[in-house]
């Protein structure tokens, strides 16, 4: 019985430290992201940017696209040009906008790994023009399905008690 209590104490201490380190790491990483400026050069469809945040090495843009025209929006792509504070083009990403019905609103998100991004210019281009580039952001990883944290926890338990 004493051995089980000792095991439980070590497990509880490990779980508390793990959760504390995980929460503090998350808060520290989130605090390094800063909001940036953007410019939308589109009238139709209506593009609303909810958030643009960057670090020195990467960042993300998310927002909504509303089809405010009388036609179905098909064969288009959002072009996101990322610029440094000196006006140098750091990179370009594309987000496919296809089969958006009249009045429909869809969400979009683009993650990038460009250095020192200061502002973003958003425009719309034909998908055929964008297909010549390899910088597509069509689907993104779903981090809610991330199993790596569970594998780290399991591995740590095996090392500690194995």
GROMACS elastic network, one bead per residue, 0.5 to 0.9 nm:
[ bonds ]
;  ai    aj funct       b0    kb
    1     4     6  0.51466   500
    1     5     6  0.64159   500
    1     6     6  0.87554   500
    2     5     6  0.51484   500
    2     6     6  0.62737   500
    2     7     6  0.86276   500
    3     6     6  0.51302   500
    3     7     6  0.61768   500
    3     8     6  0.86516   500
    4     8     6  0.61144   500
    4     9     6  0.86175   500
    5     8     6  0.50315   500
    5     9     6  0.61717   500
    5    10     6  0.87053   500
    6     9     6  0.51143   500
    6    10     6  0.63165   500
    6    11     6  0.85777   500
    7    10     6  0.52680   500
    7    11     6  0.61199   500
    7    12     6  0.85601   500
    7   161     6  0.86651   500
    8    12     6  0.59681   500
    8    13     6  0.84754   500
    9    12     6  0.51140   500
    9    13     6  0.60781   500
    9    14     6  0.85176   500
   10    13     6  0.51019   500
   10    14     6  0.60570   500
   10    15     6  0.85498   500
   11    14     6  0.50968   500
   11    15     6  0.61075   500
   11    16     6  0.86338   500
   11   157     6  0.82397   500
   12    15     6  0.50930   500
   12    16     6  0.61729   500
   12    17     6  0.86154   500
   13    16     6  0.52352   500
   13    17     6  0.62055   500
   13    18     6  0.85208   500
   14    17     6  0.52103   500
   14    18     6  0.59878   500
   14    19     6  0.85840   500
   14   157     6  0.86243   500
   15    18     6  0.50497   500
   15    19     6  0.61209   500
   15    20     6  0.84933   500
   15   153     6  0.88489   500
   16    19     6  0.52661   500
   16    20     6  0.60655   500
   16    21     6  0.85728   500
   17    20     6  0.50623   500
   17    21     6  0.60383   500
   17    22     6  0.84305   500
   18    21     6  0.52716   500
   18    22     6  0.60509   500
   18    23     6  0.86280   500
   18   153     6  0.81912   500
   19    22     6  0.50360   500
   19    23     6  0.60970   500
   19    24     6  0.85034   500
   20    23     6  0.53054   500
   20    24     6  0.60933   500
   20    25     6  0.84480   500
   21    24     6  0.52038   500
   21    25     6  0.59177   500
   21    26     6  0.84772   500
   22    25     6  0.52115   500
   22    26     6  0.61777   500
   22    27     6  0.87064   500
   23    26     6  0.51420   500
   23    27     6  0.62378   500
   23    28     6  0.86157   500
   24    27     6  0.51058   500
   24    28     6  0.60793   500
   24    29     6  0.85998   500
   25    28     6  0.50695   500
   25    29     6  0.61031   500
   25    30     6  0.85140   500
   26    29     6  0.52642   500
   26    30     6  0.61016   500
   26    31     6  0.85605   500
   27    30     6  0.51866   500
   27    31     6  0.61148   500
   27    32     6  0.89277   500
   28    31     6  0.52067   500
   28    32     6  0.67561   500
   29    32     6  0.54631   500
   29    33     6  0.73555   500
   30    33     6  0.56629   500
   30    34     6  0.88778   500
   31    34     6  0.76868   500
   32    54     6  0.80661   500
   32    55     6  0.60307   500
   32    56     6  0.86307   500
   33    53     6  0.55475   500
   33    54     6  0.50709   500
   33    56     6  0.85648   500
   33    59     6  0.75445   500
   34    52     6  0.81366   500
   34    53     6  0.51031   500
   34    54     6  0.54888   500
   34    55     6  0.65739   500
   35    51     6  0.73550   500
   35    52     6  0.56178   500
   35    54     6  0.66292   500
   36    51     6  0.85291   500
   36    52     6  0.57690   500
   36    53     6  0.59512   500
   36    54     6  0.70964   500
   36   117     6  0.82265   500
   36   118     6  0.59941   500
   36   119     6  0.57521   500
   36   120     6  0.78744   500
   37    52     6  0.75633   500
   37   118     6  0.69139   500
   37   120     6  0.65675   500
   37   121     6  0.88946   500
   38    49     6  0.83447   500
   38    52     6  0.78404   500
   38   118     6  0.87535   500
   38   119     6  0.52815   500
   38   121     6  0.57283   500
   38   122     6  0.75733   500
   39   119     6  0.78700   500
   39   120     6  0.62755   500
   39   122     6  0.61379   500
   39   123     6  0.87443   500
   40    43     6  0.85041   500
   40    47     6  0.71872   500
   40    48     6  0.83483   500
   40    49     6  0.85598   500
   40   120     6  0.84436   500
   40   121     6  0.59750   500
   40   123     6  0.63168   500
   41   121     6  0.72561   500
   41   122     6  0.59568   500
   41   123     6  0.51353   500
   41   124     6  0.79502   500
   42    45     6  0.67671   500
   42    46     6  0.68311   500
   42    47     6  0.71501   500
   42   122     6  0.75451   500
   42   123     6  0.57314   500
   42   124     6  0.67175   500
   43    46     6  0.58277   500
   43    47     6  0.80207   500
   43    68     6  0.87876   500
   44    47     6  0.80561   500
   44    66     6  0.83440   500
   44    67     6  0.68650   500
   44    68     6  0.62265   500
   44    69     6  0.64900   500
   44   124     6  0.89127   500
   45    65     6  0.65179   500
   45    66     6  0.57030   500
   45    68     6  0.55839   500
   45    69     6  0.68412   500
   45    73     6  0.80791   500
   45   124     6  0.86669   500
   46    64     6  0.82314   500
   46    65     6  0.57514   500
   46    66     6  0.50629   500
   46    67     6  0.63531   500
   46    68     6  0.63872   500
   47    63     6  0.73345   500
   47    64     6  0.59041   500
   47    66     6  0.64388   500
   47    67     6  0.88015   500
   47   122     6  0.86573   500
   48    62     6  0.87690   500
   48    63     6  0.55036   500
   48    64     6  0.52225   500
   48    65     6  0.63861   500
   48    66     6  0.81392   500
   49    52     6  0.74357   500
   49    61     6  0.74125   500
   49    62     6  0.60947   500
   49    64     6  0.64813   500
   49    65     6  0.87114   500
   50    61     6  0.77978   500
   50    62     6  0.57522   500
   50    64     6  0.74466   500
   51    60     6  0.79214   500
   51    61     6  0.57736   500
   51    62     6  0.54822   500
   51    63     6  0.66926   500
   52    59     6  0.75068   500
   52    60     6  0.58748   500
   52    62     6  0.66766   500
   52    63     6  0.88397   500
   52   119     6  0.88318   500
   52   120     6  0.84129   500
   53    58     6  0.87136   500
   53    59     6  0.55309   500
   53    60     6  0.57298   500
   53    61     6  0.67489   500
   54    57     6  0.75267   500
   54    58     6  0.56968   500
   54    60     6  0.65182   500
   54    61     6  0.87884   500
   54   112     6  0.89577   500
   54   116     6  0.81098   500
   54   117     6  0.69191   500
   54   118     6  0.81188   500
   55    58     6  0.54040   500
   55    59     6  0.59744   500
   55   115     6  0.81516   500
   55   116     6  0.73655   500
   55   117     6  0.80471   500
   56    59     6  0.84191   500
   56   114     6  0.82024   500
   56   115     6  0.56391   500
   56   117     6  0.73563   500
   57   112     6  0.86936   500
   57   113     6  0.59352   500
   57   114     6  0.57834   500
   57   116     6  0.64190   500
   57   117     6  0.81545   500
   58   111     6  0.75988   500
   58   112     6  0.55292   500
   58   114     6  0.54892   500
   58   115     6  0.64613   500
   58   116     6  0.80531   500
   58   117     6  0.79829   500
   59   110     6  0.85649   500
   59   111     6  0.58611   500
   59   112     6  0.55247   500
   59   113     6  0.66378   500
   59   114     6  0.78759   500
   59   117     6  0.83469   500
   60   109     6  0.71013   500
   60   110     6  0.55811   500
   60   112     6  0.60668   500
   60   113     6  0.88326   500
   61   108     6  0.81612   500
   61   109     6  0.55697   500
   61   110     6  0.52071   500
   61   111     6  0.64452   500
   61   112     6  0.84860   500
   61   120     6  0.89649   500
   62   107     6  0.74359   500
   62   108     6  0.55989   500
   62   110     6  0.64329   500
   62   111     6  0.86547   500
   63   106     6  0.85845   500
   63   107     6  0.57867   500
   63   108     6  0.55245   500
   63   109     6  0.65991   500
   64   105     6  0.65314   500
   64   106     6  0.55290   500
   64   108     6  0.58291   500
   64   109     6  0.86523   500
   65    97     6  0.85270   500
   65   100     6  0.88796   500
   65   104     6  0.82135   500
   65   105     6  0.54885   500
   65   106     6  0.53289   500
   65   107     6  0.62931   500
   65   108     6  0.73123   500
   66    69     6  0.89471   500
   66   100     6  0.81807   500
   66   102     6  0.83595   500
   66   103     6  0.63337   500
   66   104     6  0.57220   500
   66   106     6  0.65785   500
   66   107     6  0.89170   500
   67    70     6  0.82355   500
   67    71     6  0.82416   500
   67    72     6  0.77412   500
   67    73     6  0.68533   500
   67   100     6  0.65257   500
   67   101     6  0.67036   500
   67   102     6  0.54920   500
   67   103     6  0.51067   500
   67   104     6  0.56871   500
   67   105     6  0.65536   500
   67   106     6  0.87888   500
   68    71     6  0.85892   500
   68   102     6  0.64997   500
   68   103     6  0.55951   500
   68   104     6  0.80866   500
   69    72     6  0.77207   500
   69    73     6  0.81409   500
   69   102     6  0.63086   500
   69   103     6  0.75059   500
   70   101     6  0.88748   500
   70   102     6  0.59493   500
   70   103     6  0.83509   500
   71    74     6  0.88902   500
   71   100     6  0.89627   500
   71   101     6  0.73312   500
   71   102     6  0.60849   500
   72    98     6  0.87034   500
   72    99     6  0.62830   500
   72   100     6  0.57530   500
   72   102     6  0.56921   500
   73    76     6  0.71362   500
   73    97     6  0.74148   500
   73    98     6  0.61852   500
   73    99     6  0.55192   500
   73   101     6  0.64046   500
   73   102     6  0.76845   500
   74    77     6  0.88626   500
   74    97     6  0.67309   500
   74   100     6  0.66431   500
   74   101     6  0.88065   500
   74   126     6  0.89971   500
   74   127     6  0.87054   500
   75    96     6  0.80031   500
   75    97     6  0.69093   500
   75    98     6  0.55200   500
   75    99     6  0.77378   500
   75   125     6  0.88469   500
   75   126     6  0.60452   500
   75   127     6  0.51406   500
   75   128     6  0.75291   500
   76    95     6  0.87701   500
   76    96     6  0.64145   500
   76    97     6  0.52038   500
   76    98     6  0.61587   500
   76   124     6  0.67953   500
   76   125     6  0.57955   500
   76   128     6  0.81012   500
   76   130     6  0.85651   500
   77    94     6  0.61209   500
   77    95     6  0.53764   500
   77    98     6  0.76609   500
   77   123     6  0.85655   500
   77   124     6  0.57028   500
   77   125     6  0.54339   500
   77   126     6  0.59970   500
   77   127     6  0.52334   500
   77   128     6  0.88968   500
   77   129     6  0.89144   500
   77   130     6  0.69312   500
   78    93     6  0.81791   500
   78    94     6  0.54413   500
   78    95     6  0.50087   500
   78    96     6  0.64249   500
   78    97     6  0.67768   500
   78   122     6  0.67850   500
   78   123     6  0.58393   500
   78   125     6  0.63951   500
   78   126     6  0.87095   500
   78   127     6  0.87504   500
   78   130     6  0.89001   500
   79    92     6  0.69373   500
   79    93     6  0.60129   500
   79    95     6  0.67533   500
   79    96     6  0.89981   500
   79   121     6  0.80555   500
   79   122     6  0.56837   500
   79   123     6  0.51713   500
   79   124     6  0.55626   500
   79   125     6  0.65653   500
   79   130     6  0.79617   500
   80    91     6  0.84132   500
   80    92     6  0.55430   500
   80    93     6  0.51892   500
   80    94     6  0.61282   500
   80    95     6  0.80589   500
   80   110     6  0.85504   500
   80   120     6  0.65092   500
   80   121     6  0.58059   500
   80   123     6  0.66753   500
   80   124     6  0.86035   500
   81    89     6  0.69676   500
   81    90     6  0.77269   500
   81    91     6  0.60799   500
   81    93     6  0.66880   500
   81    94     6  0.88420   500
   81   119     6  0.84898   500
   81   120     6  0.56221   500
   81   121     6  0.51690   500
   81   122     6  0.64563   500
   81   123     6  0.83542   500
   82    88     6  0.84999   500
   82    89     6  0.59397   500
   82    90     6  0.54359   500
   82    91     6  0.53630   500
   82    92     6  0.60366   500
   82    93     6  0.82214   500
   82   112     6  0.89687   500
   82   114     6  0.77990   500
   82   117     6  0.60895   500
   82   118     6  0.75539   500
   82   119     6  0.61507   500
   82   121     6  0.66794   500
   82   122     6  0.89392   500
   83    86     6  0.77321   500
   83    87     6  0.55398   500
   83    88     6  0.53902   500
   83    90     6  0.52324   500
   83    91     6  0.72944   500
   83   116     6  0.81872   500
   83   117     6  0.55040   500
   83   118     6  0.59291   500
   83   119     6  0.54466   500
   83   120     6  0.61513   500
   83   121     6  0.79657   500
   84    87     6  0.53189   500
   84    88     6  0.53207   500
   84    89     6  0.65676   500
   84    90     6  0.63265   500
   84   115     6  0.79803   500
   84   116     6  0.57180   500
   84   119     6  0.67004   500
   84   120     6  0.89698   500
   85    88     6  0.74274   500
   85   116     6  0.76918   500
   85   117     6  0.70687   500
   85   118     6  0.50727   500
   85   119     6  0.72849   500
   86   118     6  0.85922   500
   87    90     6  0.88309   500
   87   118     6  0.86251   500
   87   119     6  0.87347   500
   89    92     6  0.79059   500
   89   117     6  0.88809   500
   90   114     6  0.60449   500
   90   115     6  0.69917   500
   90   116     6  0.80099   500
   90   117     6  0.69182   500
   91   112     6  0.86229   500
   91   113     6  0.88354   500
   91   114     6  0.65681   500
   91   135     6  0.88215   500
   92   112     6  0.88196   500
   92   135     6  0.67632   500
   93   110     6  0.75054   500
   93   111     6  0.86079   500
   93   112     6  0.76424   500
   93   133     6  0.87005   500
   93   134     6  0.86440   500
   93   135     6  0.50452   500
   93   136     6  0.58928   500
   93   137     6  0.65272   500
   94   110     6  0.80764   500
   94   127     6  0.89758   500
   94   130     6  0.68852   500
   94   133     6  0.84858   500
   94   134     6  0.89561   500
   94   135     6  0.61840   500
   94   137     6  0.56159   500
   94   138     6  0.77820   500
   95   108     6  0.74863   500
   95   109     6  0.79302   500
   95   110     6  0.71182   500
   95   136     6  0.62380   500
   95   137     6  0.50058   500
   95   138     6  0.56619   500
   95   139     6  0.87201   500
   96   127     6  0.71658   500
   96   130     6  0.89103   500
   96   136     6  0.77500   500
   96   137     6  0.72975   500
   96   138     6  0.58534   500
   97   100     6  0.70936   500
   97   106     6  0.89595   500
   97   108     6  0.89336   500
   97   127     6  0.82619   500
   98   127     6  0.88128   500
  100   103     6  0.82734   500
  100   104     6  0.61542   500
  100   105     6  0.76302   500
  100   106     6  0.76974   500
  101   104     6  0.52748   500
  101   105     6  0.84017   500
  102   105     6  0.88507   500
  109   137     6  0.80656   500
  109   139     6  0.88355   500
  109   140     6  0.78086   500
  110   137     6  0.60604   500
  110   138     6  0.85743   500
  110   139     6  0.89767   500
  110   140     6  0.78493   500
  111   137     6  0.76915   500
  111   140     6  0.81075   500
  114   117     6  0.65563   500
  117   120     6  0.78392   500
  125   128     6  0.83751   500
  125   129     6  0.68192   500
  125   130     6  0.69347   500
  126   129     6  0.54106   500
  126   130     6  0.65134   500
  126   131     6  0.88159   500
  127   131     6  0.60002   500
  127   132     6  0.89957   500
  128   131     6  0.51613   500
  128   132     6  0.71806   500
  129   132     6  0.59578   500
  129   133     6  0.79435   500
  130   133     6  0.55873   500
  130   134     6  0.83840   500
  130   135     6  0.85077   500
  130   136     6  0.80857   500
  131   134     6  0.71670   500
  131   135     6  0.87487   500
  131   136     6  0.80219   500
  133   136     6  0.72902   500
  136   139     6  0.86484   500
  137   140     6  0.70325   500
  141   144     6  0.88552   500
  141   145     6  0.87394   500
  142   145     6  0.59229   500
  142   146     6  0.74052   500
  143   146     6  0.50597   500
  143   147     6  0.88556   500
  144   147     6  0.85780   500
  146   149     6  0.71943   500
  146   150     6  0.85196   500
  147   150     6  0.54933   500
  147   151     6  0.65621   500
  147   152     6  0.89659   500
  148   151     6  0.50517   500
  148   152     6  0.62407   500
  148   153     6  0.86618   500
  149   152     6  0.51099   500
  149   153     6  0.62255   500
  149   154     6  0.86049   500
  150   153     6  0.50606   500
  150   154     6  0.60716   500
  150   155     6  0.84744   500
  151   154     6  0.50331   500
  151   155     6  0.59544   500
  151   156     6  0.84578   500
  152   155     6  0.50634   500
  152   156     6  0.60543   500
  152   157     6  0.85746   500
  153   156     6  0.51383   500
  153   157     6  0.62346   500
  153   158     6  0.86949   500
  154   157     6  0.51281   500
  154   158     6  0.62551   500
  154   159     6  0.86944   500
  155   158     6  0.50844   500
  155   159     6  0.61964   500
  155   160     6  0.86113   500
  156   159     6  0.50887   500
  156   160     6  0.60611   500
  156   161     6  0.84484   500
  157   160     6  0.51435   500
  157   161     6  0.58718   500
  157   162     6  0.75172   500
  158   161     6  0.53812   500
  159   162     6  0.52703   500
